[in-house]
Amino acid sequence: MLYQFYEAQRAMMEPFAEFALASSKMLANPSTPAAQNPMVHRVSAYYDLIYRLGKDYVKPEFGIHSVKINGSDVAVQECVEIDKPFCELRQFKCFSDNAATLDTVKQLPSVLIVAPLSGHYATLLRDTVRTMMKDHKVFITDWKNARLVPLSEGEFHLDDYINYVQEFIRHIQASDGHCHVVSVCQPTVPVLAAVSLMASRQETLPLSMTMMGGPIDATKSPTAVNNLAMNKSYHWFENNVIYRVPASFPGEGRRVYPGFLQHSGFVAMNPDRHLKSHYDYFKDLIKGDNSSAESHRQFYDEYNAVLDMDADYYLETIATVFQEFKLVRGTWDVKSDSGEIERVRPQDITNCGLLTVEGELDDISGSGQTKAALHLCTGIPASQKMHYEAEGAGHYGIFSGRRWRDGVYPQVQSFILSHHLKGTKRPAKAAKAVKGKLASSTKATQRGARSTAK
C-alpha cells in the first residue's frame, strides 16, 4: 500500500506545486510595480523553492545536439539501435557536411558505455557521453523505468542484464568491427561477468574494458552503502523495499524497488548537504544570481529523477554482489539466453585491456573494490592492465565534472586508443591519425596524473 499512498500524495500535491510556480512567476514579473519590492521578491523565491520541492521529476533528456571534433561543430542525433523490454541501446550519431570530419568520425573507436541501473536514469552520465564523443563513437545502455514495462514482457533478472550486455557488444562488433566497454559503478560487476562468459565460449572480446567506481569486491573498504546491503538479510529487503506498481502505470502489478524509496535513501546519506544546497538556491534567487540558480536546477532535475527497478534484478544483485560475493569467490553461475548454466570465470579473459578507476574520496564504492578486477583477471598480461586513482574525486567526480574531464578522461582516452591500435588493422593514413590522437592524449595524462600499472 505504500506505493499507492505515495502516488495519491503526489497527485494531491501536484496542483499546489503548479500554484507555487504560477505565483512565483507572477510576483517576479518585472512589468509589475510590486516586483521591485524586496519582500515580494523574497516571497517569489519562496514559492519557487516550494515548487522545486513539490514537483514531479520526469526522465531528463541527454540534450547533446552538437559536439566539437577536430575543431569543427558536428551535429548529433540520438538513435535507438536495439529496443529491449527493459533497455534501449542508444547511439549518438554524428553528422557533418565536411568530408574530412566525417572520415575522422568513421575511424574513431566505438565505445559502449554501460550506465548504472541503480536508481537514476542513464542521463546521469550526460557529461561522460559528451566528453567521450570528441574522440569516440558512443553507445549507451538506456535502462527503462520498470513501472512502465507491462507484466506481459516477463521478468527481469541479473542474468538478463548480463545477456543484454553481451548482445549489445556483439551488435557493435558486427556493425563497427570492434568494441570497447566502459562501465560506471553498479554495472562493473555484470560487465565483467558478461565478458568472462564470452571469453569462456571463445567469442570475440571487446578490445578493452574500463571499470570505474564499482563494487567488484565489496568486502574491501566497505562503505555505508555496502554495510546496509551486507547487514540486512535478503528477506528484509524483500519484505521492506519491494512493492507492486499501482494501477495507474503500464507495469501494473510488477514487483519493483520504487524510485521514490531509492531517492529517500540517497538524500538520507547526506541530508545536511541537500538542505544547505536548497537554502543556497533560495538565497541565489533573492540575490538574482541566475547562473548559480540554474546550476542548482540542472543538478536536481537529474538527481531527483529516479526510476523503479525490477524486484528480481535488484534482490539478486544484493545477494550476488553484497552478501554472497559470488564473483570474487568463483561461485557465480549465470543462465544464458539459450538456458544453459555457465560459471563466471574472469581468469578466462586473455586478450582484452583492463583499466580500473577509483576516486580517492569515493563514499559509495570504497578503495580497492574496483581495483580487485585486476587480480581476478589473471589471464590478462600485466602490460595490458592499469589502475588509476583520481585524487580528490568522490564517486560522481570520476565520471562527471572537472575532475572527470581534466584528470580521469585523458587516462581513459589514452588507454582505449592504445588498445585500439593493437586490436585493429587500419590503413596507414587512419593509423597515423589515431597515433596522433594517442600522442597528444599521452602528453595530457602525464601532467599531474597518478596511475599505477599492474
C-alpha positions as CSV (number, residue, x, y, z in Angstrom):
1,M,0.0,0.0,0.0
2,L,3.0,2.3,0.4
3,Y,3.3,2.9,-3.3
4,Q,-0.4,3.6,-3.7
5,F,-0.2,6.1,-0.8
6,Y,2.8,7.8,-2.3
7,E,1.1,8.2,-5.6
8,A,-2.0,9.5,-4.0
9,Q,0.0,12.1,-2.1
10,R,1.9,13.1,-5.2
11,A,-1.3,13.6,-7.1
12,M,-2.7,15.7,-4.3
13,M,0.5,17.9,-4.1
14,E,0.8,18.5,-7.9
15,P,-1.8,21.3,-8.0
16,F,-0.2,23.1,-5.1
17,A,3.2,22.8,-6.8
18,E,1.8,24.3,-10.0
19,F,0.1,27.1,-8.0
20,A,3.5,27.8,-6.3
21,L,5.2,28.1,-9.8
22,A,2.5,30.4,-11.1
23,S,2.7,32.6,-8.0
24,S,6.5,32.8,-8.2
25,K,6.3,33.9,-11.9
26,M,3.6,36.4,-11.2
27,L,5.4,38.0,-8.3
28,A,8.7,38.1,-10.2
29,N,7.3,39.6,-13.3
30,P,9.4,42.8,-13.8
31,S,6.5,44.6,-15.5
32,T,4.5,44.7,-12.2
33,P,5.4,47.5,-9.7
34,A,5.3,45.0,-6.8
35,A,8.2,43.1,-8.3
36,Q,10.6,45.9,-7.3
37,N,9.7,45.4,-3.6
38,P,12.4,43.3,-1.8
39,M,9.8,41.5,0.3
40,V,7.8,40.5,-2.8
41,H,11.0,39.3,-4.4
42,R,11.7,37.1,-1.3
43,V,8.1,35.7,-1.4
44,S,8.6,34.9,-5.1
45,A,11.8,33.0,-4.3
46,Y,10.0,31.1,-1.5
47,Y,7.3,30.0,-3.9
48,D,9.9,28.9,-6.5
49,L,11.6,26.7,-3.8
50,I,8.2,25.2,-2.8
51,Y,7.6,24.3,-6.5
52,R,11.0,22.7,-6.8
53,L,10.4,20.6,-3.7
54,G,6.9,19.5,-4.6
55,K,7.1,19.0,-8.4
56,D,7.2,15.6,-10.1
57,Y,10.6,14.9,-11.8
58,V,10.4,13.1,-15.1
59,K,13.2,11.4,-17.1
60,P,15.6,14.1,-18.4
61,E,16.9,14.3,-21.9
62,F,20.5,13.9,-22.8
63,G,20.3,17.2,-24.7
64,I,23.5,16.6,-26.7
65,H,22.8,18.3,-30.0
66,S,26.4,19.0,-31.2
67,V,30.0,18.2,-30.3
68,K,33.4,19.5,-31.5
69,I,35.5,17.1,-33.4
70,N,38.8,18.3,-34.7
71,G,37.7,21.9,-34.0
72,S,34.5,21.6,-36.1
73,D,31.0,21.6,-34.8
74,V,29.3,18.3,-35.6
75,A,25.5,17.7,-35.3
76,V,24.5,14.8,-33.0
77,Q,21.3,12.7,-33.3
78,E,20.2,10.0,-30.8
79,C,19.3,6.7,-32.4
80,V,17.9,3.6,-30.8
81,E,19.9,0.7,-32.2
82,I,18.2,-2.1,-30.2
83,D,15.0,-1.9,-28.2
84,K,14.7,-4.5,-25.5
85,P,11.8,-4.8,-23.0
86,F,13.9,-3.2,-20.2
87,C,16.6,-1.3,-22.0
88,E,17.5,0.6,-25.2
89,L,20.9,0.5,-26.8
90,R,21.2,4.2,-27.8
91,Q,23.8,5.6,-30.2
92,F,24.8,9.2,-30.5
93,K,25.4,9.6,-34.2
94,C,27.4,12.4,-35.7
95,F,26.6,14.2,-38.9
96,S,28.6,16.7,-40.9
97,D,28.9,18.1,-44.4
98,N,32.7,18.2,-44.1
99,A,34.2,15.2,-45.8
100,A,37.4,15.3,-43.7
101,T,35.5,15.4,-40.4
102,L,33.2,12.5,-41.5
103,D,36.3,10.5,-42.4
104,T,37.7,11.2,-38.9
105,V,34.4,10.1,-37.2
106,K,34.4,6.9,-39.2
107,Q,37.9,6.0,-37.8
108,L,37.0,6.7,-34.1
109,P,36.9,3.8,-31.6
110,S,33.4,2.5,-30.8
111,V,32.6,2.6,-27.1
112,L,29.7,1.0,-25.3
113,I,29.1,2.9,-22.0
114,V,27.1,0.7,-19.7
115,A,25.2,3.0,-17.4
116,P,24.1,2.0,-13.9
117,L,20.7,0.5,-13.2
118,S,20.6,1.7,-9.6
119,G,18.0,4.4,-9.3
120,H,18.9,7.1,-11.7
121,Y,18.5,7.3,-15.4
122,A,21.4,6.9,-17.9
123,T,21.3,10.7,-18.4
124,L,23.3,10.9,-15.1
125,L,26.2,10.1,-17.4
126,R,25.5,13.0,-19.8
127,D,28.9,14.6,-19.1
128,T,30.6,11.2,-19.6
129,V,28.9,10.9,-23.0
130,R,29.5,14.4,-24.1
131,T,33.2,14.3,-23.2
132,M,33.8,10.9,-24.8
133,M,32.1,11.9,-28.1
134,K,35.0,14.1,-29.0
135,D,37.2,11.0,-29.6
136,H,34.8,8.1,-29.8
137,K,31.6,6.7,-31.4
138,V,29.5,6.4,-28.3
139,F,26.7,3.9,-27.5
140,I,25.0,3.8,-24.1
141,T,22.6,1.4,-22.3
142,D,19.4,3.5,-21.6
143,W,17.6,1.5,-18.9
144,K,13.8,1.7,-18.8
145,N,11.6,2.5,-15.8
146,A,10.3,-0.9,-14.6
147,R,6.9,0.6,-13.8
148,L,6.4,1.4,-17.5
149,V,7.1,-2.2,-18.6
150,P,4.0,-4.4,-18.8
151,L,3.9,-7.7,-17.0
152,S,3.4,-9.4,-20.4
153,E,7.1,-8.6,-21.1
154,G,8.1,-11.1,-18.4
155,E,10.6,-10.8,-15.5
156,F,14.0,-9.2,-15.5
157,H,16.8,-10.9,-13.7
158,L,20.5,-10.1,-13.2
159,D,21.2,-12.9,-15.7
160,D,19.1,-10.9,-18.2
161,Y,21.2,-7.8,-17.6
162,I,24.3,-9.8,-18.4
163,N,22.7,-11.3,-21.6
164,Y,21.7,-7.8,-22.7
165,V,25.3,-6.5,-22.3
166,Q,26.6,-9.4,-24.4
167,E,24.0,-8.8,-27.1
168,F,25.0,-5.1,-27.3
169,I,28.7,-5.9,-27.5
170,R,28.1,-8.4,-30.4
171,H,25.9,-5.8,-32.2
172,I,28.6,-3.1,-32.1
173,Q,31.3,-5.6,-33.1
174,A,29.1,-6.7,-36.1
175,S,28.4,-3.1,-37.2
176,D,31.8,-1.5,-36.5
177,G,34.2,-4.4,-36.4
178,H,35.3,-3.8,-32.8
179,C,34.1,-2.6,-29.4
180,H,35.4,-1.0,-26.2
181,V,33.4,-1.1,-23.0
182,V,33.2,1.5,-20.2
183,S,31.2,0.6,-17.1
184,V,30.4,3.1,-14.4
185,C,29.6,1.9,-10.8
186,Q,27.0,-0.9,-10.5
187,P,27.5,-2.4,-14.0
188,T,31.2,-3.1,-13.4
189,V,30.2,-6.5,-11.9
190,P,27.7,-7.7,-14.6
191,V,30.0,-6.4,-17.3
192,L,32.9,-8.3,-16.0
193,A,30.7,-11.4,-15.9
194,A,29.4,-10.8,-19.4
195,V,33.0,-10.6,-20.9
196,S,34.1,-13.5,-18.8
197,L,31.4,-15.7,-20.2
198,M,32.2,-14.6,-23.7
199,A,35.8,-15.5,-23.1
200,S,34.9,-18.9,-21.8
201,R,33.0,-19.5,-25.0
202,Q,35.9,-18.2,-27.0
203,E,33.9,-15.4,-28.5
204,T,35.5,-12.2,-29.8
205,L,36.0,-9.9,-26.8
206,P,36.0,-6.1,-26.5
207,L,39.4,-4.6,-27.2
208,S,39.3,-3.0,-23.7
209,M,37.3,-2.7,-20.6
210,T,37.3,0.4,-18.4
211,M,35.7,-0.1,-14.9
212,M,35.0,2.9,-12.9
213,G,34.0,3.1,-9.2
214,G,32.2,-0.3,-9.0
215,P,31.8,-2.9,-6.2
216,I,33.8,-5.7,-7.9
217,D,34.8,-6.9,-4.4
218,A,32.5,-5.3,-1.8
219,T,34.4,-6.8,1.1
220,K,37.2,-4.2,0.6
221,S,36.8,-0.9,2.4
222,P,33.0,-1.3,2.9
223,T,31.1,2.0,2.7
224,A,27.8,2.9,4.4
225,V,26.0,1.7,1.2
226,N,27.8,-1.7,1.4
227,N,27.1,-2.1,5.1
228,L,23.4,-1.7,4.6
229,A,23.4,-4.4,1.9
230,M,25.6,-6.7,4.0
231,N,23.9,-6.3,7.4
232,K,20.3,-6.7,6.3
233,S,19.1,-10.1,5.2
234,Y,17.7,-10.9,1.7
235,H,14.3,-11.4,3.2
236,W,14.5,-8.0,4.9
237,F,14.9,-6.3,1.6
238,E,12.2,-8.4,0.0
239,N,9.7,-7.5,2.8
240,N,10.6,-3.8,3.3
241,V,11.5,-2.2,0.0
242,I,9.6,-4.3,-2.6
243,Y,6.2,-3.1,-3.7
244,R,3.8,-3.7,-6.6
245,V,3.3,-1.0,-9.3
246,P,-0.1,0.7,-8.9
247,A,-2.9,0.5,-11.5
248,S,-2.1,3.9,-13.0
249,F,1.0,2.7,-14.8
250,P,1.6,0.3,-17.7
251,G,3.6,-2.0,-15.4
252,E,0.6,-2.5,-13.0
253,G,1.3,-5.4,-10.7
254,R,5.0,-5.7,-11.3
255,R,7.2,-6.1,-8.2
256,V,9.7,-3.3,-8.0
257,Y,12.0,-1.4,-5.8
258,P,10.3,2.0,-6.2
259,G,12.3,5.0,-7.3
260,F,10.9,7.3,-4.5
261,L,12.3,4.9,-1.9
262,Q,15.6,4.9,-3.5
263,H,15.6,8.7,-3.7
264,S,14.8,8.9,0.0
265,G,17.9,6.7,0.7
266,F,20.1,9.0,-1.5
267,V,19.0,12.1,0.4
268,A,19.3,10.3,3.8
269,M,23.0,9.7,3.1
270,N,23.8,13.5,3.2
271,P,20.7,15.4,4.4
272,D,22.7,18.4,5.6
273,R,24.3,18.9,2.3
274,H,21.0,18.8,0.5
275,L,19.4,21.2,3.0
276,K,22.2,23.6,2.5
277,S,22.0,23.4,-1.2
278,H,18.3,24.3,-1.2
279,Y,18.9,27.2,1.2
280,D,21.7,28.4,-1.1
281,Y,19.3,28.2,-4.0
282,F,16.8,30.3,-2.1
283,K,19.5,33.0,-1.4
284,D,20.7,32.9,-5.0
285,L,17.1,33.7,-6.2
286,I,16.9,36.6,-3.8
287,K,20.3,38.0,-4.9
288,G,19.4,37.5,-8.6
289,D,22.3,35.1,-9.2
290,N,20.6,33.3,-12.1
291,S,23.7,31.4,-13.1
292,S,24.0,29.6,-9.7
293,A,20.3,29.1,-9.5
294,E,20.2,27.4,-12.9
295,S,23.1,25.2,-12.0
296,H,21.1,24.1,-8.9
297,R,18.0,23.4,-11.1
298,Q,20.0,21.3,-13.6
299,F,21.6,19.2,-10.9
300,Y,18.4,18.4,-9.1
301,D,16.4,17.9,-12.3
302,E,18.8,15.0,-12.8
303,Y,19.2,13.9,-9.1
304,N,15.5,13.9,-8.3
305,A,14.5,11.9,-11.4
306,V,14.5,8.2,-10.4
307,L,13.2,5.0,-11.9
308,D,11.8,1.8,-10.4
309,M,14.0,-1.3,-10.6
310,D,12.5,-4.8,-11.2
311,A,12.5,-6.7,-7.9
312,D,14.1,-9.8,-9.2
313,Y,17.1,-7.9,-10.6
314,Y,17.5,-5.8,-7.5
315,L,17.3,-8.6,-5.0
316,E,19.6,-10.9,-7.0
317,T,22.2,-8.0,-7.2
318,I,22.0,-7.6,-3.4
319,A,22.6,-11.3,-2.8
320,T,25.2,-11.9,-5.5
321,V,27.3,-8.8,-5.1
322,F,27.0,-7.7,-1.5
323,Q,26.1,-10.8,0.5
324,E,27.5,-13.9,-1.2
325,F,30.3,-12.2,-3.1
326,K,29.9,-14.8,-5.8
327,L,32.2,-13.1,-8.3
328,V,35.3,-13.0,-6.1
329,R,34.6,-16.4,-4.6
330,G,34.2,-18.0,-8.0
331,T,30.7,-19.4,-7.3
332,W,28.6,-17.4,-9.7
333,D,26.5,-19.3,-12.2
334,V,24.6,-17.4,-15.0
335,K,21.8,-18.6,-17.2
336,S,22.4,-17.8,-20.9
337,D,19.9,-16.8,-23.5
338,S,19.7,-20.4,-24.5
339,G,19.0,-21.6,-21.0
340,E,22.5,-23.1,-20.3
341,I,24.0,-22.6,-16.8
342,E,27.6,-21.2,-17.1
343,R,30.2,-20.4,-14.4
344,V,31.7,-16.9,-14.5
345,R,35.5,-17.3,-14.8
346,P,37.3,-13.9,-15.1
347,Q,40.6,-15.8,-15.4
348,D,39.5,-16.9,-18.9
349,I,39.8,-13.4,-20.2
350,T,43.2,-13.1,-22.0
351,N,43.1,-10.7,-24.9
352,C,41.4,-7.6,-23.5
353,G,42.9,-4.5,-21.9
354,L,41.6,-3.7,-18.4
355,L,41.7,-0.3,-16.8
356,T,40.2,0.3,-13.3
357,V,39.4,3.7,-12.0
358,E,38.7,4.7,-8.4
359,G,38.0,8.1,-6.7
360,E,40.2,8.9,-3.7
361,L,37.1,10.2,-1.7
362,D,34.5,7.7,-3.1
363,D,32.0,7.1,-0.3
364,I,29.9,4.6,-2.4
365,S,32.5,2.2,-3.8
366,G,35.4,2.0,-1.3
367,S,39.1,1.9,-2.0
368,G,40.2,-1.3,-3.6
369,Q,36.8,-2.5,-4.6
370,T,37.2,-1.8,-8.3
371,K,40.9,-2.5,-8.4
372,A,40.1,-6.1,-7.4
373,A,39.2,-6.8,-11.0
374,L,42.9,-6.6,-11.9
375,H,43.6,-9.6,-9.5
376,L,40.6,-11.6,-10.7
377,C,41.6,-11.4,-14.4
378,T,44.8,-13.4,-14.1
379,G,44.8,-14.3,-17.8
380,I,45.3,-10.7,-18.9
381,P,49.0,-9.9,-19.2
382,A,50.3,-7.2,-16.7
383,S,51.2,-5.0,-19.7
384,Q,47.5,-4.7,-20.5
385,K,46.3,-3.8,-17.0
386,M,46.3,-0.4,-15.4
387,H,44.8,1.3,-12.3
388,Y,44.2,5.0,-11.9
389,E,43.2,6.8,-8.7
390,A,41.6,10.2,-9.2
391,E,42.9,12.5,-6.5
392,G,40.3,14.5,-4.6
393,A,37.4,12.9,-6.5
394,G,34.3,11.5,-4.9
395,H,32.0,9.0,-6.6
396,Y,30.4,11.3,-9.1
397,G,33.7,13.1,-9.7
398,I,35.2,10.1,-11.6
399,F,32.6,10.4,-14.4
400,S,31.3,13.9,-14.3
401,G,32.6,17.4,-13.7
402,R,36.1,19.0,-13.9
403,R,38.0,16.1,-12.3
404,W,36.5,13.7,-14.8
405,R,37.2,15.9,-17.8
406,D,40.7,17.0,-16.8
407,G,42.0,14.0,-14.9
408,V,40.1,10.8,-15.5
409,Y,39.1,11.1,-19.1
410,P,42.6,11.7,-20.5
411,Q,43.6,8.4,-18.9
412,V,40.6,6.6,-20.3
413,Q,41.1,8.0,-23.7
414,S,44.8,7.1,-23.8
415,F,44.1,3.5,-22.6
416,I,41.3,3.0,-25.2
417,L,43.4,4.3,-28.1
418,S,46.4,2.3,-27.2
419,H,44.4,-0.9,-27.2
420,H,42.5,0.2,-30.3
421,L,45.8,0.4,-32.2
422,K,46.8,-3.1,-31.0
423,G,43.5,-4.7,-31.7
424,T,42.5,-3.3,-35.1
425,K,44.2,-3.3,-38.5
426,R,43.9,0.1,-40.1
427,P,45.0,1.7,-43.3
428,A,48.3,3.7,-42.9
429,K,46.5,7.1,-43.1
430,A,43.9,6.2,-40.4
431,A,46.6,4.6,-38.2
432,K,48.7,7.8,-38.4
433,A,45.7,9.9,-37.4
434,V,44.9,7.7,-34.4
435,K,48.5,7.7,-33.3
436,G,48.5,11.4,-33.4
437,K,45.5,11.5,-31.1
438,L,47.2,9.0,-28.8
439,A,50.4,11.1,-28.6
440,S,48.5,14.3,-27.7
441,S,46.4,12.3,-25.2
442,T,49.5,10.8,-23.6
443,K,51.1,14.2,-23.1
444,A,47.9,15.4,-21.4
445,T,47.8,12.5,-19.0
446,Q,51.4,13.0,-17.9
447,R,50.5,16.3,-16.3
448,G,49.6,15.6,-12.7
449,A,48.3,12.1,-13.3
450,R,48.8,9.4,-10.7
451,S,48.4,5.9,-12.2
452,T,49.8,2.5,-11.4
453,A,50.4,-0.2,-13.9
454,K,49.6,-3.7,-12.8
